Amino acid sequence: MVGTRARERGPVRADRGAGVAGAAAGHAPLPHPADPRKKCFFQLAGQTGRRSFQHAMRTMKRLSPTKHFLAATLFAAMEILNAQAAATELPAPQKTGGKPLMETLAARATRRDYNPDAPALTQAQLSNLLWAAYGINRDDGRRTAPSALNRQDITLYVLLKTGTYTYDATRHALIPVEIAGKNIGDIRAISGRQSFAGNAQLSLVYVSDFSRLGKPDADPEAREMAAISAGAIAQNAALFCASEGLLTGVRMSIDKEKLGAALGLKKSQWISLAQSVGTKDTQ
Ligand SMILES: Cc1cc2nc3c(=O)[nH]c(=O)nc-3n(C[C@H](O)[C@H](O)[C@H](O)COP(=O)(O)O)c2cc1C
């Protein structure tokens, strides 16, 4: 639980896929230092925004104990500062109201007729949608959707016109997905093979981390668990949309390799599903 939450804090850096993703986003891959020992600990601590956590940790291990301690302290402080600066806190979700359940069920339907010129979701709609989909609804950190063994293996990627984020349920905030300290930008159009993916105001991408399920090799059971959990979250989101008068639809028609590279996913992460959400022409 603690590990899960800790992993969700801080800006998401697409380091693992930085070569491919960086090129896709128009950034050159970062060079590695010729001799990491020549870097002072201030520089190492400053690497947090530019290089992978793992690389910085490997480099720090080669320092003297005193320099290692100072670098680690600075590194941790900068991680916290980065995370605080980068996160966009969402307004508190409204946990009451909405259409009655039976009316909501009667309204649920897949929609593909998104208007790219329709207005963006309001911050309140985005907040309520994400909380309804996969927010924390109990003091012990459990969520509105179930997950196998409560491993909470899914991260919701939130693809907007204004950029790409992950949903941090603990902070109820959006965390930018960055390469070289820069948001990877609007990638809605590659979140589905069908053209409507790029038209909808929002795409949610469901990404499971098999290592959270204790099965980094993605065996069939892990995929089943991840897919079933994604379905539960997607239905929560769909019911919220039906209640709120938003358009929505899930899809599996996704170029997962392309999208995974753009998001900088690790080998243990798997895209199970995507879901468009759109507003009507006037809200
Ligand atoms: C697992 C799953 C995968 C789907 N994949 C796609 C897809 O790739 N593209 C699409 O347009 N719709 C997709 N759909 C939506 C279905 O086509 C839709 O749910 C179905 O036609 C029934 O319509 P309804 O949802 O309005 O009841 C998918 C639905 C599910 C549950």
The ligand as an ORCA input file, in Angstrom:
! r2SCAN-3c Opt
* xyz 0 1
  C     -13.516     -4.981    -23.869
  C     -14.175     -4.029    -24.822
  C     -13.470     -3.584    -25.925
  C     -14.051     -2.652    -26.811
  N     -13.319     -2.162    -27.837
  C     -13.847     -1.224    -28.656
  C     -13.064     -0.609    -29.688
  O     -11.904     -0.922    -29.855
  N     -13.632      0.329    -30.455
  C     -14.933      0.736    -30.286
  O     -15.399      1.601    -31.032
  N     -15.708      0.188    -29.326
  C     -15.197     -0.776    -28.491
  N     -15.951     -1.305    -27.482
  C     -17.334     -0.865    -27.306
  C     -18.313     -1.893    -27.813
  O     -18.322     -1.918    -29.222
  C     -19.714     -1.547    -27.278
  O     -19.706     -1.665    -25.875
  C     -20.757     -2.456    -27.866
  O     -20.949     -2.179    -29.230
  C     -22.098     -2.339    -27.159
  O     -22.571     -1.022    -27.200
  P     -22.949     -0.250    -25.854
  O     -21.709     -0.114    -25.030
  O     -23.487      1.073    -26.285
  O     -23.956     -1.080    -25.139
  C     -15.397     -2.235    -26.601
  C     -16.096     -2.713    -25.499
  C     -15.482     -3.582    -24.602
  C     -16.236     -4.035    -23.378
*
